[in-house]
Amino acid sequence: MLLTFFFLVHECYLAWLAGSTGSFCSAYAAITLWQHNTLYQGGDSLNSSTTLVSKNGLFTLGFTRLGSAEPNASYLGISYNNDTSHPFWLANRGKPIADNSGVLAIDGSGNMKLTYSGGDPVEFYSSQSSATNITAILEDSGINHRTGRTWSLMSWLSDLVPTPTGAFTFEWDTNGKKLVIKRRDVIYWTTGPLRSNTSFEIPFLDAAVLDFSFINISNADEDCFMFTVSANQFTPQGQRNFSMWQLRFDGGIEDLSTGRVYGRSSCKGNNKDGGCERWSGPACRRNRNSFELRRGYFVNTVPSKDDYNSSLSISDCMDICWKDCDCVGVTTRGNNANNTGCTFFYGSFTQDLSGNAIQYHIIVQDSSGKRNWIW
């Protein structure tokens, strides 16, 4: 039996994929794959022991394991064939399968579903739906002027939890014509306005020396952003390394092909360099305060408070501490098994320069060029 999947796409194609792991990939290449290639031959279903590989060998659809908070959890995802550890789209991001029972199949009524033991099926396409409804699983970044709907890429909650409830979103600012990272709906970092198809105002990713270009499509129906891969035709297919950006759980944008990270720890609270925005907070957090990673310890008599709320990421913990004038710092790991929750400290911190002590996010004060601990 021959099983071929055809995904119809929006006019703006894909800028990033809804339900994604937090990765931003080559949209145009992905679309070309799904529209024009036979994905699976020889059966009518896909399970945990099989994969679908595109004819051009660039993309793979299959089940994968991510994070380690739930060691047996698996997800159905699309990834580059040479890097299956970073899928850029997940079918069941908010609903992991607890074992290897996942099966993707088309039933006798023409409906494509992901089924698994102990849960309700995830339906991707119904034969009763209009063709354009398929675009619900492959969406672009920006805004649809006709419906008012906007799209953005959401980070993991922690490095162990892919669920789409993270603190950060990566999105296209249609008014400023720029890419922004928001933390809980507040701008955290920005590229500055798009200047050309190869650069932004703030030094970010220089597309001129990489393999992609930036495109902003703006018309009466929509305003969105995408980038397209321009692979060197003289480079053997097996040696091509296509770019991918990943929105990390800590608010950084990582270029997985170069290892460069933008945003993240460079945004410390009050600095505005490199695209960072100042954090809102009380008057006690004057312009010379900032978060720094420091190794050291708090003595046992220092007051502390644990919050086991599993919806709080480490960035949420830092934001709460920043807005509390008595807070000195937080741990770099959550106090729950899945790296969520917070521990706050309210007393003297002692730095240890040996390199062996535990790391903390500490609020420091810059006074006359010298950094002093706040307590």
Rosetta blueprint (number, residue, H / E / L):
1 M L
2 L E
3 L E
4 T L
5 F L
6 F L
7 F L
8 L L
9 V L
10 H L
11 E L
12 C L
13 Y L
14 L L
15 A L
16 W L
17 L L
18 A L
19 G L
20 S L
21 T L
22 G L
23 S E
24 F E
25 C L
26 S L
27 A H
28 Y H
29 A H
30 A H
31 I H
32 T H
33 L H
34 W H
35 Q H
36 H H
37 N L
38 T L
39 L L
40 Y E
41 Q E
42 G L
43 G L
44 D L
45 S E
46 L E
47 N E
48 S L
49 S L
50 T L
51 T E
52 L E
53 V E
54 S L
55 K L
56 N L
57 G L
58 L L
59 F E
60 T E
61 L E
62 G E
63 F E
64 T E
65 R L
66 L L
67 G L
68 S L
69 A L
70 E L
71 P L
72 N L
73 A L
74 S E
75 Y E
76 L E
77 G E
78 I E
79 S E
80 Y E
81 N L
82 N L
83 D E
84 T L
85 S L
86 H L
87 P L
88 F L
89 W E
90 L E
91 A L
92 N L
93 R L
94 G L
95 K L
96 P L
97 I E
98 A L
99 D L
100 N L
101 S L
102 G L
103 V E
104 L E
105 A E
106 I E
107 D L
108 G L
109 S L
110 G L
111 N L
112 M E
113 K E
114 L E
115 T E
116 Y L
117 S L
118 G L
119 G L
120 D L
121 P L
122 V E
123 E E
124 F E
125 Y E
126 S L
127 S L
128 Q L
129 S L
130 S L
131 A H
132 T H
133 N H
134 I H
135 T H
136 A H
137 I H
138 L L
139 E L
140 D L
141 S E
142 G E
143 I E
144 N E
145 H L
146 R L
147 T L
148 G L
149 R L
150 T E
151 W E
152 S L
153 L E
154 M E
155 S L
156 W L
157 L L
158 S E
159 D L
160 L L
161 V E
162 P L
163 T L
164 P L
165 T L
166 G L
167 A L
168 F E
169 T E
170 F E
171 E E
172 W E
173 D E
174 T L
175 N L
176 G L
177 K L
178 K E
179 L E
180 V E
181 I E
182 K E
183 R E
184 R L
185 D L
186 V E
187 I E
188 Y E
189 W E
190 T E
191 T E
192 G E
193 P E
194 L E
195 R L
196 S L
197 N L
198 T L
199 S L
200 F E
201 E L
202 I L
203 P L
204 F L
205 L L
206 D L
207 A H
208 A H
209 V H
210 L L
211 D L
212 F E
213 S E
214 F E
215 I E
216 N E
217 I E
218 S E
219 N L
220 A L
221 D L
222 E E
223 D E
224 C E
225 F E
226 M E
227 F E
228 T E
229 V E
230 S L
231 A L
232 N L
233 Q L
234 F L
235 T L
236 P L
237 Q H
238 G H
239 Q H
240 R L
241 N L
242 F L
243 S L
244 M L
245 W E
246 Q E
247 L E
248 R L
249 F L
250 D L
251 G L
252 G E
253 I E
254 E E
255 D E
256 L L
257 S L
258 T L
259 G L
260 R L
261 V E
262 Y E
263 G E
264 R H
265 S H
266 S H
267 C L
268 K L
269 G L
270 N L
271 N L
272 K L
273 D H
274 G H
275 G H
276 C E
277 E L
278 R L
279 W L
280 S L
281 G L
282 P L
283 A L
284 C L
285 R L
286 R L
287 N L
288 R L
289 N E
290 S E
291 F E
292 E E
293 L E
294 R E
295 R E
296 G E
297 Y E
298 F E
299 V L
300 N L
301 T L
302 V L
303 P L
304 S E
305 K E
306 D E
307 D E
308 Y L
309 N L
310 S L
311 S L
312 L L
313 S L
314 I H
315 S H
316 D H
317 C H
318 M H
319 D H
320 I H
321 C H
322 W H
323 K L
324 D L
325 C L
326 D L
327 C L
328 V L
329 G E
330 V E
331 T E
332 T L
333 R L
334 G L
335 N L
336 N L
337 A L
338 N L
339 N L
340 T L
341 G L
342 C E
343 T E
344 F E
345 F E
346 Y L
347 G L
348 S L
349 F E
350 T E
351 Q E
352 D L
353 L L
354 S L
355 G L
356 N L
357 A L
358 I E
359 Q E
360 Y E
361 H E
362 I E
363 I E
364 V E
365 Q E
366 D E
367 S E
368 S L
369 G L
370 K E
371 R E
372 N E
373 W E
374 I L
375 W L
